[in-house]
């Protein structure tokens, strides 16, 4: 049962809890900020190490006895078909982002018809450019988390799964977890982060018992996780509640961690050739 459920969820890469999205669907942004602040102040860390690493968590669920069963289900998954499905979504998204880039160029050239969403994207990029190192990542993570509200693809697009380009996400001011991760990916690249130093991770959140997507960025010899559920970036060893199953980057899609179900976030080193498990050297690049 759990194998079948996990396969269905991962095939569509359905990330974010619908109930969580509905909770915020009509909430003004200033109220979201207040709620986030209040939530952070009242959460109790589960251990001293998590308290140091997790910091200001916006939302957290308690682990359940079903974790072991879900891990067992994930162990049995066959990644080949899913890699092809994810690769197709990724290639389609890249083609739509190239259209976004044309609009950004016009806006930078002083076009009077620059859309509000494009102006917001360029503002986020500029916030990142004004910072260096870890501060740059934190600034973009924070800006994106507060620029859009959680909303499922089914509620927003009428389909189970849709990967939105930055202008689509910012125009709607809403998206699910992979839309947050994708927006951070493109904004950070525009702000100066190399594509080889970023991966969009698709995996399973054991505490929420749902699939989840985050952005991982390689900085100072470690991979930092940028998550829409927290304002604090943690390194991969601290993300024990999350199992990354696929990594998506400009070289393609790679299957991760399907051979085991431990809590450690398994990650290929920066510069790893992802094209070996995707469409080969002709895979579209940004």
C-alpha positions as CSV (number, residue, x, y, z in Angstrom):
1,X,0.0,0.0,0.0
2,X,2.7,2.5,1.0
3,X,4.8,1.6,-2.1
4,X,1.9,2.3,-4.4
5,X,1.0,5.6,-2.5
6,X,4.6,6.7,-2.6
7,X,5.0,5.9,-6.3
8,X,1.8,7.8,-7.2
9,X,3.0,10.9,-5.2
10,X,6.5,10.9,-6.5
11,X,5.5,10.3,-10.1
12,X,3.6,13.6,-10.1
13,X,6.0,15.2,-7.6
14,X,3.1,16.5,-5.7
15,X,4.8,18.5,-3.0
16,X,2.8,20.5,-0.5
17,X,0.0,19.8,1.8
18,X,-3.4,20.9,0.5
19,X,-4.7,21.7,3.9
20,X,-1.7,23.9,4.6
21,X,-2.2,25.7,1.3
22,X,-5.9,26.2,1.9
23,X,-5.1,27.7,5.3
24,X,-3.1,30.5,3.8
25,X,-5.0,30.8,0.5
26,X,-6.8,34.0,1.4
27,X,-4.5,35.4,4.0
28,X,-3.0,38.9,3.4
29,X,0.8,38.9,3.2
30,X,1.2,41.1,6.3
31,X,-0.8,38.7,8.3
32,X,1.3,35.8,6.9
33,X,4.4,37.7,8.2
34,X,2.9,38.2,11.6
35,X,1.8,34.5,11.7
36,X,5.3,33.4,10.7
37,X,6.9,35.5,13.4
38,X,4.5,34.2,16.0
39,X,5.0,30.6,15.0
40,X,8.8,30.9,15.1
41,X,8.7,32.4,18.6
42,X,6.5,29.7,20.0
43,X,8.0,26.5,18.4
44,X,10.1,24.3,20.7
45,X,13.1,22.6,19.2
46,X,13.1,18.8,19.5
47,X,16.8,18.7,20.5
48,X,19.7,21.0,21.2
49,X,21.3,20.3,17.9
50,X,18.1,20.9,16.0
51,X,17.5,24.1,17.9
52,X,20.8,25.4,16.8
53,X,20.5,24.3,13.2
54,X,16.7,24.7,12.4
55,X,16.1,28.2,14.0
56,X,13.0,30.0,12.9
57,X,10.8,27.2,11.6
58,X,7.5,28.3,10.2
59,X,5.8,25.0,10.5
60,X,6.6,21.6,11.9
61,X,4.7,18.3,12.4
62,X,5.6,15.6,14.9
63,X,7.0,12.3,13.5
64,X,4.6,9.4,13.5
65,X,4.9,5.6,13.8
66,X,4.3,5.4,10.0
67,X,7.7,6.9,9.2
68,X,9.3,3.4,9.1
69,X,6.6,2.2,6.7
70,X,7.0,5.2,4.4
71,X,10.8,4.7,4.4
72,X,10.2,1.0,3.4
73,X,7.9,2.2,0.6
74,X,10.5,4.6,-0.7
75,X,13.2,1.9,-0.7
76,X,11.2,-0.1,-3.2
77,X,10.7,2.6,-5.8
78,X,12.0,2.2,-9.4
79,X,13.4,5.6,-10.4
80,X,13.8,5.2,-14.2
81,X,10.3,6.2,-15.3
82,X,10.1,9.0,-12.8
83,X,13.4,10.5,-14.0
84,X,11.9,10.7,-17.5
85,X,8.8,12.4,-16.2
86,X,10.8,14.9,-14.1
87,X,13.1,15.6,-17.1
88,X,10.2,16.4,-19.3
89,X,8.8,18.9,-16.8
90,X,12.2,20.5,-16.3
91,X,12.8,20.9,-20.1
92,X,9.4,22.5,-20.5
93,X,10.0,24.9,-17.6
94,X,13.4,26.0,-19.1
95,X,11.7,26.9,-22.4
96,X,9.2,29.0,-20.6
97,X,11.8,30.7,-18.5
98,X,13.6,31.8,-21.7
99,X,10.4,33.8,-22.5
100,X,10.6,35.3,-19.0
101,X,14.2,36.3,-19.7
102,X,13.1,38.3,-22.7
103,X,10.7,40.3,-20.5
104,X,13.4,40.8,-17.8
105,X,15.7,42.2,-20.5
106,X,13.1,44.7,-21.7
107,X,12.4,45.8,-18.1
108,X,16.1,46.4,-17.5
109,X,16.2,48.4,-20.7
110,X,13.6,50.7,-19.3
111,X,10.4,49.4,-20.9
112,X,7.3,51.2,-19.7
113,X,5.3,48.0,-20.1
114,X,7.3,46.1,-17.5
115,X,4.9,43.7,-15.6
116,X,4.6,44.0,-11.9
117,X,5.7,40.4,-11.5
118,X,8.9,41.1,-13.5
119,X,9.6,44.1,-11.4
120,X,9.3,42.0,-8.2
121,X,11.6,39.4,-9.6
122,X,14.2,42.0,-10.4
123,X,13.8,43.5,-7.0
124,X,14.5,40.0,-5.4
125,X,17.6,39.6,-7.6
126,X,18.8,43.1,-6.6
127,X,18.4,42.2,-2.9
128,X,20.6,39.2,-3.5
129,X,23.2,41.1,-5.4
130,X,23.6,43.6,-2.6
131,X,24.8,40.7,-0.3
132,X,27.6,38.2,-0.4
133,X,28.0,34.6,0.6
134,X,25.5,33.1,3.0
135,X,23.8,36.5,3.5
136,X,22.9,36.5,-0.3
137,X,21.2,33.1,0.0
138,X,19.4,34.2,3.2
139,X,18.1,37.4,1.6
140,X,16.6,35.6,-1.4
141,X,15.2,32.8,0.7
142,X,13.4,35.3,2.9
143,X,12.2,37.5,0.0
144,X,10.7,34.5,-1.9
145,X,9.1,33.0,1.1
146,X,7.2,36.2,1.8
147,X,6.5,37.0,-1.9
148,X,4.1,34.1,-2.5
149,X,1.6,32.2,-0.5
150,X,1.3,28.4,-0.4
151,X,-1.3,27.0,-2.8
152,X,-1.6,23.6,-4.4
153,X,-1.4,23.1,-8.1
154,X,-4.9,21.5,-8.1
155,X,-6.4,24.7,-6.6
156,X,-4.4,27.0,-8.7
157,X,-4.1,25.3,-12.1
158,X,-6.7,22.5,-11.9
159,X,-4.1,19.8,-12.3
160,X,-2.2,17.6,-9.9
161,X,1.2,19.0,-10.8
162,X,2.5,22.0,-12.7
163,X,6.0,23.6,-12.5
164,X,5.6,27.4,-12.8
165,X,8.2,29.8,-14.3
166,X,9.1,32.8,-12.1
167,X,6.7,35.2,-13.8
168,X,3.8,32.8,-13.5
169,X,4.5,32.3,-9.8
170,X,4.9,36.0,-9.0
171,X,1.9,37.0,-11.1
172,X,-0.3,34.6,-9.1
173,X,1.6,35.4,-5.8
174,X,1.0,31.8,-5.0
175,X,2.6,28.4,-5.6
176,X,3.5,25.1,-4.0
177,X,6.8,24.0,-2.6
178,X,8.6,23.3,-5.9
179,X,7.5,26.8,-7.2
180,X,9.2,28.3,-4.2
181,X,12.4,26.3,-4.9
182,X,12.3,27.1,-8.7
183,X,11.9,30.8,-8.1
184,X,14.8,30.8,-5.7
185,X,16.9,28.9,-8.2
186,X,16.4,31.4,-11.0
187,X,16.6,34.4,-8.8
188,X,19.9,33.3,-7.2
189,X,21.4,32.5,-10.6
190,X,20.5,36.1,-11.8
191,X,22.1,37.3,-8.5
192,X,25.4,35.6,-9.3
193,X,25.2,32.0,-8.0
194,X,26.6,29.5,-10.5
195,X,24.2,26.9,-11.8
196,X,26.6,24.1,-10.9
197,X,26.3,25.1,-7.3
198,X,22.5,24.7,-7.1
199,X,20.2,21.7,-7.1
200,X,16.4,21.5,-6.7
201,X,15.8,18.5,-4.5
202,X,12.6,16.5,-4.8
203,X,11.9,14.1,-1.9
204,X,9.8,13.1,1.0
205,X,9.1,15.0,4.2
206,X,8.7,12.3,7.0
207,X,7.1,14.6,9.5
208,X,4.5,16.0,7.1
209,X,4.1,12.6,5.4
210,X,4.1,14.3,2.0
211,X,6.5,14.9,-0.9
212,X,8.4,18.1,-0.6
213,X,10.8,20.2,-2.7
214,X,13.7,22.5,-1.5
215,X,16.6,24.3,-3.1
216,X,20.2,23.2,-2.2
217,X,23.0,25.6,-2.7
218,X,26.7,24.7,-2.4
219,X,28.7,27.3,-0.4
220,X,31.9,27.1,1.5
221,X,32.2,23.3,1.2
222,X,28.7,22.6,2.4
223,X,25.2,22.2,0.9
224,X,22.7,24.6,2.4
225,X,19.0,23.9,2.2
226,X,16.6,26.7,1.4
227,X,13.1,25.7,2.3
228,X,9.7,27.5,2.1
229,X,8.9,26.1,5.6
230,X,11.7,27.9,7.4
231,X,13.5,31.2,7.3
232,X,16.7,29.6,8.5
233,X,19.1,27.8,6.1
234,X,20.4,24.5,7.4
235,X,23.2,22.3,6.1
236,X,22.4,18.8,4.7
237,X,23.3,17.0,7.9
238,X,20.6,18.9,9.8
239,X,17.8,18.1,7.4
240,X,17.2,14.7,9.0
241,X,13.4,14.9,8.6
242,X,13.8,15.0,4.8
243,X,14.9,12.4,2.3
244,X,16.0,13.8,-1.1
245,X,15.1,11.3,-3.9
246,X,15.9,13.4,-7.0
247,X,18.2,16.3,-7.8
248,X,17.4,18.6,-10.6
249,X,20.0,21.0,-12.1
250,X,21.0,22.6,-15.3
251,X,22.8,19.3,-16.4
252,X,19.6,17.2,-15.9
253,X,18.0,15.0,-13.3
254,X,19.8,12.5,-10.9
255,X,18.3,9.9,-8.7
256,X,19.5,10.1,-5.1
257,X,19.1,7.9,-2.0
258,X,16.7,5.3,-3.4
259,X,18.9,2.5,-2.2
260,X,18.3,3.3,1.5
261,X,15.9,5.1,3.8
262,X,18.1,6.7,6.4
263,X,17.6,10.3,7.6
264,X,20.7,11.7,6.1
265,X,20.3,13.9,3.0
266,X,22.3,12.2,0.3
267,X,23.7,14.7,-2.2
268,X,26.1,14.5,-5.2
269,X,29.1,16.7,-4.9
270,X,29.2,20.0,-6.8
271,X,30.2,19.5,-10.4
272,X,28.8,15.9,-10.5
273,X,27.7,15.1,-14.1
274,X,23.9,14.7,-13.9
275,X,23.6,14.0,-17.6
276,X,24.4,10.3,-17.1
277,X,20.9,9.6,-15.8
278,X,19.0,11.9,-18.1
279,X,18.8,12.6,-21.7
280,X,22.6,12.7,-22.3
281,X,24.6,15.6,-23.7
282,X,21.7,17.0,-25.6
283,X,19.7,17.7,-22.5
284,X,18.5,21.4,-22.5
285,X,20.7,23.8,-20.5
286,X,19.8,27.2,-19.1
